[in-house]
């Protein structure tokens, strides 16, 4: 059974930082063979793509709204993907979801809540 478990969310003041992590288990293929993505969904809004890290070289893509502030990384030995979020803004408030995708499957975690507020 595939599980993606996000952690690291919480309440942070504007300008602060958080590091989200996603631990994957039960994947049919090696973790390194999955493209990993972070999405977010704010209340009343559609889910949006935040960052992508490819396989196996780890090329990255970011939403314009987070470029220069967020960094996605992966540790294939630990089956983990991280999202370092700096210079957080109130508009970054959302539930953040981890996504693992390959031609054979598309898997989601339950998300972790990030609230940016003073």
C-alpha positions as CSV (number, residue, x, y, z in Angstrom):
1,X,0.0,0.0,0.0
2,X,1.5,3.3,-1.1
3,X,1.7,6.0,1.6
4,X,2.9,9.6,1.3
5,X,3.1,11.3,4.6
6,X,3.7,15.0,4.8
7,X,5.1,16.8,7.8
8,X,6.6,20.2,8.8
9,X,3.5,22.4,8.5
10,X,2.5,25.0,11.1
11,X,2.0,28.6,11.9
12,X,4.7,31.0,10.9
13,X,5.0,34.8,10.7
14,X,5.3,36.6,7.4
15,X,8.9,36.5,6.3
16,X,9.6,33.3,8.2
17,X,10.6,29.9,6.9
18,X,9.3,26.3,7.1
19,X,10.6,23.0,5.7
20,X,8.1,20.5,4.6
21,X,9.0,16.8,4.2
22,X,7.2,14.0,2.5
23,X,8.1,10.4,3.3
24,X,7.1,7.7,0.7
25,X,6.6,4.0,1.3
26,X,5.0,1.1,-0.5
27,X,5.9,2.3,-4.0
28,X,6.0,-0.4,-6.6
29,X,9.1,1.0,-8.2
30,X,12.2,2.6,-6.7
31,X,11.4,6.1,-5.3
32,X,14.0,7.5,-7.6
33,X,11.8,6.6,-10.6
34,X,9.0,8.8,-9.6
35,X,8.5,12.5,-10.4
36,X,7.7,14.2,-7.2
37,X,5.5,17.3,-6.9
38,X,4.3,19.6,-4.2
39,X,0.8,21.1,-4.6
40,X,-1.1,23.5,-2.4
41,X,-4.8,24.3,-1.9
42,X,-5.9,27.4,-0.1
43,X,-9.5,27.7,1.3
44,X,-12.0,28.3,-1.5
45,X,-9.3,27.9,-4.2
46,X,-8.3,25.2,-6.6
47,X,-5.3,23.0,-6.0
48,X,-2.2,24.5,-7.6
49,X,1.2,23.1,-8.5
50,X,4.0,24.6,-6.5
51,X,7.1,22.7,-7.4
52,X,8.3,19.6,-9.3
53,X,11.5,17.6,-9.1
54,X,12.2,15.1,-11.8
55,X,14.0,11.8,-12.0
56,X,16.6,10.8,-11.7
57,X,18.7,13.9,-12.2
58,X,16.4,16.0,-10.1
59,X,15.6,18.9,-12.6
60,X,13.2,21.3,-10.9
61,X,10.3,23.5,-11.9
62,X,8.5,26.1,-9.8
63,X,5.4,28.1,-9.9
64,X,6.1,31.8,-10.6
65,X,4.6,32.7,-7.3
66,X,7.2,30.8,-5.3
67,X,10.3,31.2,-7.6
68,X,13.3,32.4,-5.6
69,X,11.6,31.6,-2.3
70,X,10.9,27.9,-2.3
71,X,13.4,25.0,-3.0
72,X,12.4,21.4,-3.7
73,X,14.8,18.6,-3.1
74,X,14.8,14.9,-2.9
75,X,16.7,12.2,-1.0
76,X,16.3,9.0,-2.9
77,X,18.2,7.0,-0.3
78,X,15.5,8.0,2.3
79,X,12.5,8.0,0.0
80,X,11.9,11.6,0.9
81,X,11.1,14.9,-0.9
82,X,11.4,18.3,0.9
83,X,10.2,21.8,0.3
84,X,12.2,24.6,1.9
85,X,10.0,27.6,2.1
86,X,11.6,31.0,2.8
87,X,10.2,34.6,2.9
88,X,6.8,33.2,3.5
89,X,3.8,35.5,2.7
90,X,0.2,35.3,3.9
91,X,-0.8,34.2,0.5
92,X,1.3,31.1,0.9
93,X,-1.3,29.9,3.5
94,X,-2.7,26.6,2.3
95,X,-2.7,22.8,2.8
96,X,0.4,21.4,1.0
97,X,0.2,18.0,-0.7
98,X,2.9,15.7,-1.8
99,X,2.4,13.8,-5.1
100,X,4.3,10.9,-6.6
101,X,3.7,10.2,-10.3
102,X,4.9,7.7,-12.8
103,X,3.2,6.3,-15.9
104,X,2.0,3.4,-13.7
105,X,0.5,5.4,-10.9
106,X,-0.3,8.8,-9.3
107,X,-0.3,9.0,-5.5
108,X,-1.2,11.6,-3.0
109,X,-0.6,12.4,0.6
110,X,-3.2,13.9,3.0
111,X,-1.4,17.2,3.2
112,X,0.1,19.4,5.9
113,X,-1.3,22.8,6.8
114,X,0.8,25.9,6.5
115,X,-0.5,29.2,8.0
116,X,1.4,32.4,7.5
117,X,0.0,35.1,9.8
118,X,1.2,37.7,12.3
